[in-house]
Amino acid sequence: MVTRQLQGSISEEFWLWVVSMGPSSITSVTTHRRNRMKLISEKLPMGPQSATFHCAPKTQKLTQWKKEKKDYYSHSMLVEKALELLKERISKGDPLARFLRGQLYFEEGWYKEALDQFEEIQENDHQAIYQLGVMYYDGLGTKANPEKGVEYMKKILESPCPKTKHLKFAAAYNLGRAYHEGQGVPHDDEEAERLWLFAADNGNPKASIKAQSILGLYYSTKEPQELEKAFFWHSEACGNGNLESQGALGLMYFYGQGIHQDTEAALQCLREAADRGNIYAQGNLIEYYYKMKFFTKCVTFSKRISEYDVCYDVPTISQMTDCLPEYITKGIAKASFYYARCLQLGLGITKDEAAARKYYSKACHLCPALADELYSLVICQKI
């Protein structure tokens, strides 16, 4: 049978199970996601007063996490010492210390304590109002209440106080997210686009870089697509340091979307993004290595990425890289599929059909639409 020959000795029944996950159900999932991207909130922008109280750069955090440094004890000691110092500053009447304590709670994931602290000082602290908006919208330390989250963000955006200046672009991005997702306000992509354009401020590096990146994603996934606009905004965001847009630019160069096709520029963007921790870029590089028959390289990278635990690693990677969980998951799914393919056929690694089934299953579980697409390439003998 042709299908059996194409798949090697992986059972036809297994591949029929893979196909059973779509295409009709997969089409509906893809359409839903195209219309409603699942986004993440803009982190608190650094203001003049908060600039001295931020953790190490995210790239340093990611490096430490990758190396799995077991320094929790020393870190907890530092946090304890910081809390003691803040308590002393609060006793001396330092007006900023209460917010800094709340922010420390927030960054440590102690959301209930952070929420209580921000609630206590919100009347006199705009940054606390911003954080409350994020926490109520996302359900951090409390039950999700998008309406209340939107209310807090509108307070920031509409405030005449000059102290809110550094928060307005981020608040506009978050409000745009609410309108796009239809949470707390009616779904309205035109209003979301308007707010994101305001937040992006023509590529201003001091505006919302996340809004610039999301505009790139929005224009490339809306119907009809506006790929030239998508390329422009991904370029602006990438130039301002956005990791997700750097990977997106690589793919746009690779496929000639919104710009002339340029494989050299594509690989440069993808490799640099991958080195900085963009999992989706890594997944696409793995696909490139496989198609170019660099099987040893493909196996080396795909094996590592396919071992990520979705429940723990995806949120952690998203927090550290500011990349969307959906695309991190797609990167892991793509890596898992190609690792399975190498295991199945014995390309760059010893043939192991049992392990191949495991990683095919993982790819199908993580992203049915992507697995269906890749399976179609297998059937057509393109991979």
VOROPA-453111 format. One record per residue (C-alpha): residue in three letters; residue number from 0; z, x, y. Coordinates in Angstrom, 1 decimal. Layout:
BEGIN
   residu   num       zz       xx       yy
      ALA   NUM        Z        X        Y
...
//
This chain:
BEGIN
   residu   num       zz       xx       yy
      MET     0      0.0      0.0      0.0
      VAL     1     -0.9      1.4      3.5
      THR     2      2.5      0.7      5.0
      ARG     3      4.3      2.4      2.2
      GLN     4      2.1      5.4      2.5
      LEU     5      2.6      5.7      6.2
      GLN     6      6.4      5.6      5.9
      GLY     7      6.7      8.2      3.2
      SER     8      9.2      7.0      0.6
      ILE     9     11.5      5.0      3.0
      SER    10     11.4      1.5      1.4
      GLU    11      9.0     -1.1      2.8
      GLU    12     12.0     -3.5      2.8
      PHE    13     13.8     -1.3      5.3
      TRP    14     10.9     -1.2      7.7
      LEU    15     10.5     -5.0      7.3
      TRP    16     14.1     -5.2      8.4
      VAL    17     13.3     -3.1     11.4
      VAL    18     10.4     -5.3     12.3
      SER    19     12.5     -8.4     11.8
      MET    20     14.5     -7.4     14.9
      GLY    21     11.4     -8.3     17.0
      PRO    22      8.9     -8.8     18.5
      SER    23      9.7    -12.3     19.7
      SER    24     13.4    -11.7     20.2
      ILE    25     12.7     -8.3     21.6
      THR    26     10.2     -9.7     24.1
      SER    27     12.8    -12.0     25.5
      VAL    28     15.3     -9.2     25.8
      THR    29     12.8     -7.0     27.6
      THR    30     11.8     -9.7     30.0
      HIS    31     15.4    -10.5     30.8
      ARG    32     16.2     -6.9     31.5
      ARG    33     13.1     -6.5     33.7
      ASN    34     14.2     -9.4     35.8
      ARG    35     17.9     -8.5     35.9
      MET    36     18.7     -4.8     35.8
      LYS    37     22.3     -4.2     34.8
      LEU    38     23.6     -1.9     37.6
      ILE    39     26.8     -0.1     38.4
      SER    40     28.8     -0.1     41.6
      GLU    41     28.5      2.6     44.4
      LYS    42     31.4      4.9     44.3
      LEU    43     33.6      5.2     47.4
      PRO    44     31.7      7.2     50.0
      MET    45     33.4     10.3     51.3
      GLY    46     34.7      9.8     54.8
      PRO    47     36.3     12.3     57.2
      GLN    48     39.8     11.6     55.9
      SER    49     39.0     11.3     52.2
      ALA    50     36.8     14.3     52.0
      THR    51     39.7     16.6     51.1
      PHE    52     40.8     14.4     48.2
      HIS    53     38.0     14.4     45.8
      CYS    54     37.9     15.9     42.3
      ALA    55     35.6     18.7     41.2
      PRO    56     31.8     18.1     41.5
      LYS    57     30.4     15.8     38.8
      THR    58     28.3     18.6     37.3
      GLN    59     31.5     20.7     36.8
      LYS    60     33.2     17.7     35.2
      LEU    61     30.3     17.2     32.8
      THR    62     30.3     20.8     31.8
      GLN    63     34.0     20.6     31.0
      TRP    64     33.5     17.4     29.0
      LYS    65     30.5     18.9     27.1
      LYS    66     32.6     21.9     26.1
      GLU    67     35.4     19.5     25.0
      LYS    68     38.1     21.6     26.7
      LYS    69     41.5     20.6     25.5
      ASP    70     43.3     20.8     28.8
      TYR    71     44.8     17.3     29.0
      TYR    72     48.3     18.7     29.3
      SER    73     47.6     20.9     32.3
      HIS    74     45.6     18.1     33.9
      SER    75     48.4     15.6     33.5
      MET    76     50.8     18.2     35.0
      LEU    77     48.5     18.5     38.1
      VAL    78     48.3     14.7     38.4
      GLU    79     52.1     14.4     38.2
      LYS    80     52.5     17.1     40.9
      ALA    81     50.0     15.4     43.1
      LEU    82     51.9     12.1     42.8
      GLU    83     55.1     13.9     43.8
      LEU    84     53.5     15.4     46.8
      LEU    85     52.0     12.0     47.8
      LYS    86     55.4     10.3     47.4
      GLU    87     56.9     12.9     49.8
      ARG    88     54.1     12.3     52.3
      ILE    89     54.6      8.6     52.1
      SER    90     58.3      9.0     52.8
      LYS    91     57.4     11.0     55.9
      GLY    92     55.2      8.1     57.2
      ASP    93     51.8      9.6     56.4
      PRO    94     49.4      6.6     56.8
      LEU    95     46.7      8.1     54.5
      ALA    96     49.0      9.0     51.6
      ARG    97     49.3      5.4     50.2
      PHE    98     45.5      5.2     50.0
      LEU    99     45.3      8.6     48.4
      ARG   100     47.8      7.6     45.8
      GLY   101     45.8      4.4     45.0
      GLN   102     42.6      6.5     44.8
      LEU   103     44.3      8.9     42.4
      TYR   104     45.4      6.0     40.2
      PHE   105     41.8      4.7     40.4
      GLU   106     40.2      8.1     39.4
      GLU   107     42.6      8.5     36.5
      GLY   108     41.7      5.0     35.2
      TRP   109     45.1      3.5     36.0
      TYR   110     43.4      0.4     37.5
      LYS   111     46.4     -1.9     37.6
      GLU   112     48.4      0.6     39.6
      ALA   113     45.4      1.3     41.9
      LEU   114     44.8     -2.5     42.4
      ASP   115     48.5     -3.0     43.4
      GLN   116     48.4     -0.1     45.8
      PHE   117     45.1     -1.2     47.5
      GLU   118     46.3     -4.8     47.8
      GLU   119     49.5     -3.5     49.5
      ILE   120     47.6     -1.6     52.2
      GLN   121     44.4     -3.6     52.6
      GLU   122     45.3     -5.0     56.0
      ASN   123     45.3     -1.5     57.6
      ASP   124     42.9      0.4     55.4
      HIS   125     39.1     -0.3     55.1
      GLN   126     38.7      2.1     52.2
      ALA   127     41.2      0.0     50.3
      ILE   128     39.2     -3.1     51.0
      TYR   129     36.1     -1.4     49.7
      GLN   130     37.8     -0.4     46.5
      LEU   131     39.2     -3.9     46.0
      GLY   132     35.6     -5.2     46.3
      VAL   133     34.5     -2.8     43.5
      MET   134     37.5     -3.6     41.3
      TYR   135     37.3     -7.4     41.6
      TYR   136     33.5     -7.4     41.0
      ASP   137     33.7     -5.1     38.0
      GLY   138     37.0     -6.4     36.6
      LEU   139     38.9     -3.2     36.9
      GLY   140     42.7     -3.8     36.6
      THR   141     42.2     -7.5     36.9
      LYS   142     40.0    -10.3     35.6
      ALA   143     36.4    -10.0     37.0
      ASN   144     36.1    -12.1     40.1
      PRO   145     32.6    -11.5     41.6
      GLU   146     33.1    -14.0     44.4
      LYS   147     36.1    -12.1     45.6
      GLY   148     34.4     -8.8     45.2
      VAL   149     31.5    -10.1     47.3
      GLU   150     33.9    -11.3     50.0
      TYR   151     35.5     -7.9     50.3
      MET   152     32.1     -6.2     50.6
      LYS   153     31.0     -8.6     53.3
      LYS   154     34.2     -7.8     55.2
      ILE   155     33.1     -4.1     55.3
      LEU   156     29.5     -4.8     56.2
      GLU   157     30.3     -7.3     58.9
      SER   158     33.3     -5.3     60.4
      PRO   159     32.8     -4.0     64.0
      CYS   160     35.4     -1.3     63.4
      PRO   161     33.9      2.2     63.7
      LYS   162     36.1      3.3     60.7
      THR   163     33.9      1.3     58.4
      LYS   164     30.7      3.2     59.4
      HIS   165     30.7      5.5     56.4
      LEU   166     31.2      2.5     54.0
      LYS   167     28.5      0.1     55.3
      PHE   168     25.5      1.5     53.4
      ALA   169     27.5      1.5     50.1
      ALA   170     28.8     -2.0     50.7
      ALA   171     25.2     -3.2     51.4
      TYR   172     24.1     -1.6     48.1
      ASN   173     26.9     -3.4     46.2
      LEU   174     26.0     -6.7     47.9
      GLY   175     22.4     -6.2     46.9
      ARG   176     23.5     -5.6     43.4
      ALA   177     25.4     -9.0     43.5
      TYR   178     22.3    -10.8     44.7
      HIS   179     20.1     -9.2     42.1
      GLU   180     22.5    -10.0     39.2
      GLY   181     23.4    -13.4     40.6
      GLN   182     27.1    -12.7     40.4
      GLY   183     29.4    -14.1     43.1
      VAL   184     26.2    -15.3     45.0
      PRO   185     23.0    -17.1     43.9
      HIS   186     20.4    -14.8     42.4
      ASP   187     18.0    -13.7     45.1
      ASP   188     15.9    -10.6     44.6
      GLU   189     14.4    -10.8     48.2
      GLU   190     17.9    -10.6     49.7
      ALA   191     18.8     -7.8     47.2
      GLU   192     15.7     -5.9     48.3
      ARG   193     16.6     -6.4     52.0
      LEU   194     20.1     -5.1     51.5
      TRP   195     19.0     -2.1     49.4
      LEU   196     16.4     -1.2     52.1
      PHE   197     19.1     -1.3     54.7
      ALA   198     21.4      0.8     52.4
      ALA   199     18.7      3.3     51.7
      ASP   200     18.0      3.8     55.4
      ASN   201     14.6      5.4     55.0
      GLY   202     15.9      8.1     52.7
      ASN   203     18.8      9.2     54.9
      PRO   204     20.9     11.6     52.8
      LYS   205     24.1     10.1     54.4
      ALA   206     23.1      6.6     53.4
      SER   207     23.3      5.1     49.9
      ILE   208     21.4      7.5     47.6
      LYS   209     22.1      5.0     44.8
      ALA   210     20.2      2.3     46.8
      GLN   211     17.3      4.7     47.1
      SER   212     17.2      5.3     43.4
      ILE   213     17.6      1.6     42.5
      LEU   214     14.7      0.7     44.8
      GLY   215     12.6      3.2     42.8
      LEU   216     13.7      1.4     39.6
      TYR   217     13.3     -2.0     41.1
      TYR   218      9.7     -1.5     42.3
      SER   219      8.7      0.0     38.9
      THR   220     10.1     -2.9     36.9
      LYS   221      9.4     -6.0     39.1
      GLU   222      6.3     -8.1     38.5
      PRO   223      3.9     -7.1     39.8
      GLN   224      4.9     -3.5     39.9
      GLU   225      4.7     -1.5     43.1
      LEU   226      4.5      2.0     41.7
      GLU   227      3.6      3.8     44.9
      LYS   228      6.8      2.4     46.5
      ALA   229      8.7      3.3     43.3
      PHE   230      7.5      6.9     43.5
      PHE   231      8.4      7.2     47.2
      TRP   232     12.0      6.0     46.6
      HIS   233     12.6      8.0     43.5
      SER   234     11.3     11.1     45.5
      GLU   235     13.7     10.3     48.4
      ALA   236     16.6      9.9     46.0
      CYS   237     15.8     13.0     44.0
      GLY   238     15.5     15.0     47.1
      ASN   239     19.0     13.8     48.0
      GLY   240     20.3     14.9     44.6
      ASN   241     20.1     11.8     42.5
      LEU   242     19.9     12.7     38.8
      GLU   243     18.5      9.4     37.5
      SER   244     15.6      9.5     39.9
      GLN   245     14.8     13.1     39.0
      GLY   246     14.2     12.0     35.4
      ALA   247     12.2      9.0     36.6
      LEU   248     10.0     11.2     38.6
      GLY   249      9.3     13.3     35.6
      LEU   250      8.0     10.2     33.7
      MET   251      5.9      9.0     36.6
      TYR   252      4.2     12.4     36.8
      PHE   253      3.8     12.5     33.1
      TYR   254      2.1      9.1     32.9
      GLY   255      0.4      9.2     36.3
      GLN   256      2.3      6.2     37.6
      GLY   257      2.3      5.9     41.4
      ILE   258      1.1      9.5     41.6
      HIS   259     -1.7     11.6     40.0
      GLN   260     -0.9     12.8     36.5
      ASP   261      0.7     16.2     36.5
      THR   262      2.2     17.4     33.2
      GLU   263      3.6     20.7     34.6
      ALA   264      5.5     18.8     37.4
      ALA   265      6.6     16.2     34.8
      LEU   266      8.1     18.8     32.5
      GLN   267      9.8     20.6     35.4
      CYS   268     11.5     17.4     36.5
      LEU   269     12.4     16.3     33.0
      ARG   270     13.9     19.7     32.1
      GLU   271     15.9     20.1     35.2
      ALA   272     17.2     16.5     34.9
      ALA   273     18.0     17.2     31.2
      ASP   274     19.9     20.3     32.1
      ARG   275     21.9     18.4     34.6
      GLY   276     22.9     15.8     31.9
      ASN   277     20.3     13.1     32.2
      ILE   278     20.2     11.7     28.6
      TYR   279     17.1      9.6     29.1
      ALA   280     15.2     12.7     30.3
      GLN   281     16.5     14.5     27.2
      GLY   282     15.3     11.7     25.0
      ASN   283     11.8     11.8     26.5
      LEU   284     11.7     15.6     26.2
      ILE   285     12.5     15.2     22.5
      GLU   286      9.5     12.8     22.2
      TYR   287      7.3     15.4     23.9
      TYR   288      8.5     18.2     21.5
      TYR   289      7.8     16.0     18.5
      LYS   290      4.3     15.1     19.6
      MET   291      3.6     18.8     20.5
      LYS   292      4.8     19.7     16.9
      PHE   293      7.8     21.7     18.2
      PHE   294      9.8     20.3     15.4
      THR   295     12.6     22.8     15.3
      LYS   296     13.2     22.3     19.0
      CYS   297     13.0     18.5     18.5
      VAL   298     15.6     18.6     15.8
      THR   299     18.0     20.8     17.7
      PHE   300     18.1     18.5     20.7
      SER   301     17.8     15.2     18.9
      LYS   302     20.6     16.0     16.4
      ARG   303     23.1     16.7     19.2
      ILE   304     22.2     13.6     21.3
      SER   305     22.0     11.2     18.3
      GLU   306     25.6     12.0     17.5
      TYR   307     26.9     10.5     20.8
      ASP   308     29.3      7.6     20.3
      VAL   309     28.0      4.7     22.4
      CYS   310     31.4      3.0     23.0
      TYR   311     33.0      6.2     24.3
      ASP   312     30.3      8.6     25.4
      VAL   313     27.9      6.3     27.3
      PRO   314     30.6      5.1     29.8
      THR   315     31.8      8.7     30.1
      ILE   316     28.4     10.1     30.7
      SER   317     27.6      7.3     33.2
      GLN   318     30.7      8.0     35.1
      MET   319     30.0     11.7     35.3
      THR   320     26.2     11.6     36.0
      ASP   321     26.0      8.2     37.8
      CYS   322     23.1      7.3     35.5
      LEU   323     22.8      3.7     34.3
      PRO   324     24.3      3.0     30.9
      GLU   325     21.2      1.1     29.8
      TYR   326     19.0      4.2     30.2
      ILE   327     21.6      6.5     28.6
      THR   328     21.6      4.2     25.6
      LYS   329     17.8      4.3     25.5
      GLY   330     17.9      8.1     25.6
      ILE   331     20.3      8.1     22.6
      ALA   332     18.1      5.6     20.7
      LYS   333     15.0      7.6     21.2
      ALA   334     16.7     10.8     20.1
      SER   335     18.0      9.0     17.0
      PHE   336     14.6      7.7     16.1
      TYR   337     12.9     11.0     16.3
      TYR   338     15.7     12.8     14.5
      ALA   339     15.4     10.2     11.7
      ARG   340     11.6     10.8     11.6
      CYS   341     12.1     14.5     11.2
      LEU   342     14.7     13.9      8.5
      GLN   343     12.4     11.5      6.7
      LEU   344      9.4     13.8      6.7
      GLY   345     11.2     17.1      6.5
      LEU   346      9.9     18.4      9.8
      GLY   347     12.0     21.2     11.2
      ILE   348     14.9     20.3      8.9
      THR   349     15.5     19.7      5.2
      LYS   350     14.2     16.3      4.1
      ASP   351     17.1     13.7      3.8
      GLU   352     16.0     10.1      3.5
      ALA   353     19.6      8.7      3.4
      ALA   354     20.4     10.4      6.7
      ALA   355     17.0      9.2      8.0
      ARG   356     18.0      5.6      7.3
      LYS   357     21.3      6.1      9.1
      TYR   358     19.6      7.3     12.3
      TYR   359     16.8      4.7     12.1
      SER   360     19.4      2.0     11.9
      LYS   361     21.3      3.5     14.9
      ALA   362     18.1      3.5     17.0
      CYS   363     17.5     -0.2     16.0
      HIS   364     21.0     -1.1     16.8
      LEU   365     21.1      0.6     20.2
      CYS   366     17.7     -0.5     21.5
      PRO   367     15.7     -3.0     19.3
      ALA   368     12.8     -3.1     21.8
      LEU   369     12.4      0.7     21.9
      ALA   370     12.7      1.0     18.1
      ASP   371     10.0     -1.7     17.7
      GLU   372      7.7      0.2     20.0
      LEU   373      8.3      3.5     18.2
      TYR   374      7.8      1.8     14.8
      SER   375      4.4      0.6     16.0
      LEU   376      3.5      4.2     16.7
      VAL   377      4.5      5.1     13.2
      ILE   378      2.3      2.3     11.7
      CYS   379     -0.6      3.6     13.8
      GLN   380      0.0      7.1     12.6
      LYS   381      0.6      8.4     16.1
      ILE   382      4.0      9.9     15.3
//
